[in-house]
Amino acid sequence: MAMVMLSMTSAFAGNENELNITPVADAKAYDMSLNYNSLARLLDLNIEQADEIENIHDRFCYDMSKAAKATNAAERKALVEKAVTRDLRNMHYVLSDNQFNKYRSVLNTTFINRGLK
C-alpha cells in the first residue's frame, strides 16, 4: 500500500477547500497521466468506480493540458483551478468519503511535488 501511495504522489494533486495554485512554466508539470490500476488499488475501487474514475481523470488530464498551453500565468492559474475544482467535484460524487480523502491527499501531494502549489 505504501508503495502504491508513493507512486501515486508522483502523478497527482489539489485541495477542495483551498486552491492555492502557483503557475509553473514547465508544461511537463501539468501532465497528470497515471496508472489507473495503481489508483484503483490505492482507493480500493469497485469495477463501476474504476470506469467512472478513468473517464473523470481523462477529462482532468485534458483540462490540465489546456492549462499547460496557456499564454500567461493568470490564465494558466485560472485554468488549473477550474480543472481541479471540476475533478474534485466529480470524484467526490463517485468515491466514498474515505476514498475521496485519499484521492485528495495524493492529488495535493502531487501538486506540491511539481511546484504547482
OpenMM code with the backbone's topology and positions (N, CA, C; nanometers):
from openmm import Vec3, app, unit

residues = "MET ALA MET VAL MET LEU SER MET THR SER ALA PHE ALA GLY ASN GLU ASN GLU LEU ASN ILE THR PRO VAL ALA ASP ALA LYS ALA TYR ASP MET SER LEU ASN TYR ASN SER LEU ALA ARG LEU LEU ASP LEU ASN ILE GLU GLN ALA ASP GLU ILE GLU ASN ILE HIS ASP ARG PHE CYS TYR ASP MET SER LYS ALA ALA LYS ALA THR ASN ALA ALA GLU ARG LYS ALA LEU VAL GLU LYS ALA VAL THR ARG ASP LEU ARG ASN MET HIS TYR VAL LEU SER ASP ASN GLN PHE ASN LYS TYR ARG SER VAL LEU ASN THR THR PHE ILE ASN ARG GLY LEU LYS".split()
positions = [
    Vec3(0.0824, -0.1194, 0.0000),
    Vec3(0.0000, 0.0000, 0.0000),
    Vec3(0.0863, 0.1250, 0.0000),
    Vec3(0.1942, 0.1244, 0.0798),
    Vec3(0.2825, 0.2408, 0.0850),
    Vec3(0.3487, 0.2642, -0.0500),
    Vec3(0.3859, 0.1561, -0.1190),
    Vec3(0.4495, 0.1699, -0.2493),
    Vec3(0.3526, 0.2302, -0.3512),
    Vec3(0.2274, 0.1860, -0.3469),
    Vec3(0.1265, 0.2409, -0.4370),
    Vec3(0.1074, 0.3885, -0.4079),
    Vec3(0.0988, 0.4249, -0.2804),
    Vec3(0.0815, 0.5646, -0.2417),
    Vec3(0.1995, 0.6479, -0.2882),
    Vec3(0.3204, 0.5954, -0.2731),
    Vec3(0.4394, 0.6670, -0.3164),
    Vec3(0.4380, 0.6885, -0.4668),
    Vec3(0.4015, 0.5854, -0.5429),
    Vec3(0.3994, 0.6000, -0.6878),
    Vec3(0.2887, 0.6945, -0.7320),
    Vec3(0.1779, 0.6986, -0.6599),
    Vec3(0.0683, 0.7868, -0.6966),
    Vec3(0.1009, 0.9333, -0.6685),
    Vec3(0.1781, 0.9609, -0.5648),
    Vec3(0.2058, 1.1003, -0.5330),
    Vec3(0.2892, 1.1668, -0.6405),
    Vec3(0.3590, 1.0888, -0.7194),
    Vec3(0.4361, 1.1494, -0.8269),
    Vec3(0.3511, 1.1711, -0.9510),
    Vec3(0.2247, 1.1350, -0.9458),
    Vec3(0.1386, 1.1503, -1.0621),
    Vec3(0.0164, 1.2386, -1.0404),
    Vec3(0.0008, 1.3111, -0.9283),
    Vec3(-0.1206, 1.3852, -0.8928),
    Vec3(-0.1126, 1.5129, -0.8068),
    Vec3(-0.2451, 1.5941, -0.7603),
    Vec3(-0.2627, 1.6926, -0.6501),
    Vec3(-0.3817, 1.7897, -0.6481),
    Vec3(-0.4172, 1.8743, -0.5306),
    Vec3(-0.5250, 1.9703, -0.5159),
    Vec3(-0.5946, 1.9621, -0.3819),
    Vec3(-0.6636, 2.0659, -0.3402),
    Vec3(-0.7362, 2.0655, -0.2137),
    Vec3(-0.8721, 2.1275, -0.2380),
    Vec3(-0.9769, 2.0576, -0.2026),
    Vec3(-1.1130, 2.1008, -0.2309),
    Vec3(-1.1449, 2.2354, -0.1672),
    Vec3(-1.0957, 2.2587, -0.0481),
    Vec3(-1.1318, 2.3788, 0.0241),
    Vec3(-1.0362, 2.4950, 0.0014),
    Vec3(-0.9169, 2.4672, -0.0431),
    Vec3(-0.8167, 2.5722, -0.0570),
    Vec3(-0.7372, 2.5522, -0.1844),
    Vec3(-0.7675, 2.6318, -0.2862),
    Vec3(-0.6943, 2.6250, -0.4120),
    Vec3(-0.5905, 2.7357, -0.4120),
    Vec3(-0.4686, 2.6980, -0.3846),
    Vec3(-0.3587, 2.7934, -0.3818),
    Vec3(-0.2609, 2.7515, -0.4914),
    Vec3(-0.3001, 2.7730, -0.6163),
    Vec3(-0.2255, 2.7260, -0.7309),
    Vec3(-0.1160, 2.8262, -0.7671),
    Vec3(0.0026, 2.7727, -0.7937),
    Vec3(0.1147, 2.8535, -0.8384),
    Vec3(0.1410, 2.8217, -0.9853),
    Vec3(0.1318, 2.9184, -1.0753),
    Vec3(0.1585, 2.8906, -1.2159),
    Vec3(0.3054, 2.8501, -1.2363),
    Vec3(0.3268, 2.7430, -1.3101),
    Vec3(0.4609, 2.6933, -1.3393),
    Vec3(0.4779, 2.6929, -1.4902),
    Vec3(0.5943, 2.7338, -1.5374),
    Vec3(0.6181, 2.7442, -1.6807),
    Vec3(0.6410, 2.6086, -1.7473),
    Vec3(0.6932, 2.5105, -1.6757),
    Vec3(0.7258, 2.3803, -1.7328),
    Vec3(0.5985, 2.3010, -1.7623),
    Vec3(0.5705, 2.2786, -1.8891),
    Vec3(0.4485, 2.2088, -1.9292),
    Vec3(0.4431, 2.0658, -1.8768),
    Vec3(0.5577, 2.0041, -1.8522),
    Vec3(0.5602, 1.8666, -1.8015),
    Vec3(0.4950, 1.8568, -1.6634),
    Vec3(0.4987, 1.9628, -1.5865),
    Vec3(0.4391, 1.9628, -1.4527),
    Vec3(0.2876, 1.9436, -1.4588),
    Vec3(0.2291, 1.9732, -1.5739),
    Vec3(0.0845, 1.9658, -1.5895),
    Vec3(0.0367, 1.8328, -1.6472),
    Vec3(0.1288, 1.7424, -1.6753),
    Vec3(0.0928, 1.6101, -1.7260),
    Vec3(0.0460, 1.5250, -1.6089),
    Vec3(-0.0821, 1.4975, -1.6023),
    Vec3(-0.1408, 1.4262, -1.4893),
    Vec3(-0.1720, 1.2806, -1.5226),
    Vec3(-0.1103, 1.2270, -1.6280),
    Vec3(-0.1359, 1.0874, -1.6620),
    Vec3(-0.0883, 0.9966, -1.5490),
    Vec3(-0.1551, 0.8823, -1.5337),
    Vec3(-0.1221, 0.7903, -1.4255),
    Vec3(-0.1627, 0.6487, -1.4618),
    Vec3(-0.1251, 0.5557, -1.3774),
    Vec3(-0.1611, 0.4158, -1.3931),
    Vec3(-0.2934, 0.3939, -1.3189),
    Vec3(-0.3994, 0.3688, -1.3947),
    Vec3(-0.5319, 0.3543, -1.3341),
    Vec3(-0.5414, 0.2322, -1.2435),
    Vec3(-0.4673, 0.1270, -1.2742),
    Vec3(-0.4689, 0.0085, -1.1869),
    Vec3(-0.4118, 0.0414, -1.0498),
    Vec3(-0.3062, 0.1211, -1.0460),
    Vec3(-0.2484, 0.1622, -0.9178),
    Vec3(-0.3467, 0.2477, -0.8386),
    Vec3(-0.4126, 0.3383, -0.9078),
    Vec3(-0.5111, 0.4226, -0.8406),
    Vec3(-0.6271, 0.3380, -0.7880),
    Vec3(-0.6720, 0.2423, -0.8671),
    Vec3(-0.7824, 0.1556, -0.8250),
    Vec3(-0.7439, 0.0751, -0.7010),
    Vec3(-0.6205, 0.0256, -0.6960),
    Vec3(-0.5755, -0.0488, -0.5774),
    Vec3(-0.5643, 0.0428, -0.4564),
    Vec3(-0.5067, 0.1596, -0.4762),
    Vec3(-0.4905, 0.2532, -0.3657),
    Vec3(-0.6245, 0.2907, -0.3037),
    Vec3(-0.7221, 0.3178, -0.3881),
    Vec3(-0.8525, 0.3638, -0.3410),
    Vec3(-0.9512, 0.2494, -0.3168),
    Vec3(-0.9096, 0.1271, -0.3462),
    Vec3(-0.9957, 0.0097, -0.3304),
    Vec3(-1.1271, 0.0296, -0.4058),
    Vec3(-1.1143, 0.0591, -0.5362),
    Vec3(-1.2306, 0.0871, -0.6203),
    Vec3(-1.2981, -0.0406, -0.6664),
    Vec3(-1.4312, -0.0358, -0.6799),
    Vec3(-1.5013, -0.1455, -0.7454),
    Vec3(-1.4975, -0.1202, -0.8962),
    Vec3(-1.5478, -0.2137, -0.9746),
    Vec3(-1.5390, -0.2045, -1.1211),
    Vec3(-1.6082, -0.0794, -1.1744),
    Vec3(-1.7264, -0.0498, -1.1238),
    Vec3(-1.8007, 0.0673, -1.1716),
    Vec3(-1.7260, 0.1967, -1.1392),
    Vec3(-1.6733, 0.2039, -1.0177),
    Vec3(-1.5969, 0.3225, -0.9786),
    Vec3(-1.4736, 0.3380, -1.0663),
    Vec3(-1.4051, 0.2297, -1.0916),
    Vec3(-1.2824, 0.2358, -1.1731),
    Vec3(-1.3117, 0.2922, -1.3113),
    Vec3(-1.4217, 0.2492, -1.3724),
    Vec3(-1.4593, 0.3018, -1.5042),
    Vec3(-1.4895, 0.4513, -1.4975),
    Vec3(-1.5665, 0.4912, -1.3971),
    Vec3(-1.6017, 0.6322, -1.3816),
    Vec3(-1.4780, 0.7188, -1.3551),
    Vec3(-1.3909, 0.6691, -1.2682),
    Vec3(-1.2704, 0.7436, -1.2332),
    Vec3(-1.1817, 0.7648, -1.3557),
    Vec3(-1.1714, 0.6630, -1.4376),
    Vec3(-1.0896, 0.6768, -1.5589),
    Vec3(-1.1451, 0.7866, -1.6498),
    Vec3(-1.2771, 0.7899, -1.6675),
    Vec3(-1.3394, 0.8942, -1.7501),
    Vec3(-1.3178, 1.0327, -1.6899),
    Vec3(-1.3380, 1.0436, -1.5592),
    Vec3(-1.3202, 1.1724, -1.4916),
    Vec3(-1.1756, 1.2181, -1.5031),
    Vec3(-1.0833, 1.1262, -1.4805),
    Vec3(-0.9422, 1.1645, -1.4838),
    Vec3(-0.8953, 1.1985, -1.6255),
    Vec3(-0.9483, 1.1312, -1.7246),
    Vec3(-0.9140, 1.1663, -1.8634),
    Vec3(-0.9525, 1.3114, -1.8916),
    Vec3(-1.0691, 1.3533, -1.8424),
    Vec3(-1.1115, 1.4929, -1.8602),
    Vec3(-1.0171, 1.5871, -1.7851),
    Vec3(-0.9761, 1.5470, -1.6644),
    Vec3(-0.8826, 1.6264, -1.5860),
    Vec3(-0.7504, 1.6426, -1.6606),
    Vec3(-0.7009, 1.5352, -1.7194),
    Vec3(-0.5757, 1.5411, -1.7968),
    Vec3(-0.5897, 1.6377, -1.9140),
    Vec3(-0.7034, 1.6332, -1.9823),
    Vec3(-0.7293, 1.7241, -2.0941),
    Vec3(-0.7306, 1.8699, -2.0450),
    Vec3(-0.8006, 1.8948, -1.9364),
    Vec3(-0.8083, 2.0303, -1.8811),
    Vec3(-0.6700, 2.0808, -1.8396),
    Vec3(-0.5911, 1.9932, -1.7795),
    Vec3(-0.4562, 2.0330, -1.7362),
    Vec3(-0.3648, 2.0573, -1.8561),
    Vec3(-0.3837, 1.9836, -1.9637),
    Vec3(-0.3023, 2.0077, -2.0833),
    Vec3(-0.3365, 2.1436, -2.1445),
    Vec3(-0.4630, 2.1832, -2.1358),
    Vec3(-0.5014, 2.3177, -2.1805),
    Vec3(-0.4331, 2.4228, -2.0942),
    Vec3(-0.4263, 2.4000, -1.9648),
    Vec3(-0.3605, 2.4942, -1.8739),
    Vec3(-0.2122, 2.5058, -1.9082),
    Vec3(-0.1498, 2.3954, -1.9415),
    Vec3(-0.0066, 2.3964, -1.9752),
    Vec3(0.0212, 2.4829, -2.0970),
    Vec3(-0.0769, 2.4951, -2.1851),
    Vec3(-0.0591, 2.5726, -2.3092),
    Vec3(-0.1011, 2.7189, -2.2946),
    Vec3(-0.1455, 2.7570, -2.1774),
    Vec3(-0.1896, 2.8951, -2.1551),
    Vec3(-0.0746, 2.9918, -2.1808),
    Vec3(-0.1080, 3.1084, -2.2312),
    Vec3(-0.0050, 3.2045, -2.2711),
    Vec3(0.0457, 3.2924, -2.1577),
    Vec3(-0.0273, 3.3003, -2.0471),
    Vec3(0.0214, 3.3814, -1.9350),
    Vec3(-0.0146, 3.3146, -1.8028),
    Vec3(0.0509, 3.3583, -1.6976),
    Vec3(0.0371, 3.2960, -1.5655),
    Vec3(-0.1049, 3.3062, -1.5102),
    Vec3(-0.1705, 3.4185, -1.5292),
    Vec3(-0.3057, 3.4360, -1.4755),
    Vec3(-0.4038, 3.3406, -1.5430),
    Vec3(-0.3923, 3.3284, -1.6734),
    Vec3(-0.4795, 3.2362, -1.7469),
    Vec3(-0.4511, 3.0919, -1.7055),
    Vec3(-0.3242, 3.0578, -1.6926),
    Vec3(-0.2849, 2.9230, -1.6525),
    Vec3(-0.3412, 2.8891, -1.5140),
    Vec3(-0.3276, 2.9824, -1.4210),
    Vec3(-0.3772, 2.9600, -1.2850),
    Vec3(-0.5284, 2.9381, -1.2862),
    Vec3(-0.6006, 3.0199, -1.3616),
    Vec3(-0.7465, 3.0072, -1.3689),
    Vec3(-0.7873, 2.8725, -1.4286),
    Vec3(-0.7171, 2.8286, -1.5317),
    Vec3(-0.7490, 2.7004, -1.5939),
    Vec3(-0.7198, 2.5828, -1.5006),
    Vec3(-0.6105, 2.5916, -1.4251),
    Vec3(-0.5779, 2.4848, -1.3299),
    Vec3(-0.6826, 2.4802, -1.2194),
    Vec3(-0.7191, 2.5955, -1.1659),
    Vec3(-0.8204, 2.5992, -1.0602),
    Vec3(-0.9526, 2.5407, -1.1087),
    Vec3(-0.9904, 2.5740, -1.2304),
    Vec3(-1.1139, 2.5208, -1.2878),
    Vec3(-1.1039, 2.3691, -1.3039),
    Vec3(-0.9903, 2.3199, -1.3531),
    Vec3(-0.9697, 2.1758, -1.3728),
    Vec3(-0.9751, 2.1012, -1.2404),
    Vec3(-0.9075, 2.1537, -1.1392),
    Vec3(-0.9039, 2.0876, -1.0080),
    Vec3(-1.0422, 2.0884, -0.9443),
    Vec3(-1.1110, 2.1996, -0.9511),
    Vec3(-1.2449, 2.2091, -0.8935),
    Vec3(-1.3390, 2.1084, -0.9587),
    Vec3(-1.3351, 2.1013, -1.0915),
    Vec3(-1.4211, 2.0068, -1.1631),
    Vec3(-1.3847, 1.8627, -1.1269),
    Vec3(-1.2541, 1.8330, -1.1252),
    Vec3(-1.2082, 1.6983, -1.0943),
    Vec3(-1.2526, 1.6560, -0.9547),
    Vec3(-1.2306, 1.7412, -0.8563),
    Vec3(-1.2674, 1.7061, -0.7193),
    Vec3(-1.4187, 1.6913, -0.7028),
    Vec3(-1.4930, 1.7771, -0.7671),
    Vec3(-1.6392, 1.7683, -0.7596),
    Vec3(-1.6872, 1.6345, -0.8168),
    Vec3(-1.6352, 1.5969, -0.9324),
    Vec3(-1.6762, 1.4717, -0.9951),
    Vec3(-1.6270, 1.3490, -0.9190),
    Vec3(-1.5045, 1.3558, -0.8691),
    Vec3(-1.4512, 1.2434, -0.7914),
    Vec3(-1.5318, 1.2241, -0.6624),
    Vec3(-1.5688, 1.3321, -0.5994),
    Vec3(-1.6446, 1.3227, -0.4744),
    Vec3(-1.7800, 1.2568, -0.4979),
    Vec3(-1.8359, 1.2780, -0.6140),
    Vec3(-1.9636, 1.2171, -0.6494),
    Vec3(-1.9515, 1.0646, -0.6599),
    Vec3(-1.8385, 1.0159, -0.7093),
    Vec3(-1.8179, 0.8727, -0.7358),
    Vec3(-1.7578, 0.7980, -0.6166),
    Vec3(-1.6720, 0.8638, -0.5411),
    Vec3(-1.5974, 0.7981, -0.4336),
    Vec3(-1.6667, 0.8113, -0.2983),
    Vec3(-1.6384, 0.7163, -0.2109),
    Vec3(-1.6834, 0.7291, -0.0715),
    Vec3(-1.6002, 0.8401, -0.0069),
    Vec3(-1.6404, 0.8825, 0.1106),
    Vec3(-1.5648, 0.9884, 0.1792),
    Vec3(-1.4210, 0.9463, 0.2055),
    Vec3(-1.4005, 0.8235, 0.2486),
    Vec3(-1.2660, 0.7738, 0.2760),
    Vec3(-1.1820, 0.7689, 0.1486),
    Vec3(-1.2396, 0.7171, 0.0404),
    Vec3(-1.1685, 0.7114, -0.0874),
    Vec3(-1.1362, 0.8526, -0.1370),
    Vec3(-1.2320, 0.9421, -0.1241),
    Vec3(-1.2116, 1.0791, -0.1700),
    Vec3(-1.0996, 1.1480, -0.0917),
    Vec3(-1.0951, 1.1284, 0.0378),
    Vec3(-0.9890, 1.1893, 0.1188),
    Vec3(-0.8519, 1.1378, 0.0779),
    Vec3(-0.8400, 1.0089, 0.0475),
    Vec3(-0.7131, 0.9537, -0.0014),
    Vec3(-0.6767, 1.0157, -0.1357),
    Vec3(-0.7746, 1.0224, -0.2248),
    Vec3(-0.7509, 1.0804, -0.3575),
    Vec3(-0.7050, 1.2258, -0.3467),
    Vec3(-0.7747, 1.3016, -0.2664),
    Vec3(-0.7413, 1.4434, -0.2496),
    Vec3(-0.6009, 1.4604, -0.1919),
    Vec3(-0.5637, 1.3741, -0.0995),
    Vec3(-0.4303, 1.3785, -0.0400),
    Vec3(-0.3221, 1.3513, -0.1448),
    Vec3(-0.3456, 1.2513, -0.2277),
    Vec3(-0.2494, 1.2178, -0.3337),
    Vec3(-0.2404, 1.3318, -0.4343),
    Vec3(-0.3534, 1.3865, -0.4725),
    Vec3(-0.3559, 1.4968, -0.5684),
    Vec3(-0.2828, 1.6189, -0.5125),
    Vec3(-0.3073, 1.6496, -0.3874),
    Vec3(-0.2423, 1.7626, -0.3216),
    Vec3(-0.0903, 1.7432, -0.3169),
    Vec3(-0.0475, 1.6242, -0.2802),
    Vec3(0.0959, 1.5947, -0.2727),
    Vec3(0.1612, 1.6066, -0.4096),
    Vec3(0.0925, 1.5608, -0.5113),
    Vec3(0.1469, 1.5706, -0.6470),
    Vec3(0.1649, 1.7164, -0.6876),
    Vec3(0.0650, 1.7995, -0.6598),
    Vec3(0.0776, 1.9409, -0.6945),
    Vec3(0.1959, 2.0047, -0.6203),
    Vec3(0.2131, 1.9693, -0.4947),
    Vec3(0.3255, 2.0221, -0.4174),
    Vec3(0.4572, 1.9753, -0.4781),
    Vec3(0.4679, 1.8455, -0.5079),
    Vec3(0.5908, 1.7915, -0.5652),
    Vec3(0.6272, 1.8527, -0.6994),
    Vec3(0.5286, 1.8929, -0.7747),
    Vec3(0.5525, 1.9506, -0.9067),
    Vec3(0.5655, 2.1027, -0.9041),
    Vec3(0.5548, 2.1603, -0.7866),
    Vec3(0.5680, 2.3048, -0.7741),
    Vec3(0.4459, 2.3810, -0.8166),
    Vec3(0.3333, 2.3141, -0.8279),
    Vec3(0.2094, 2.3797, -0.8689),
    Vec3(0.1323, 2.4376, -0.7520),
    Vec3(0.1750, 2.4036, -0.6299),
    Vec3(0.1059, 2.4532, -0.5115),
    Vec3(0.2076, 2.4849, -0.4049),
] * unit.nanometer
topology = app.Topology()
chain = topology.addChain("A")
for resn in residues:
    res = topology.addResidue(resn, chain)
    for name in ("N", "CA", "C"):
        topology.addAtom(name, app.Element.getBySymbol(name[0]), res)
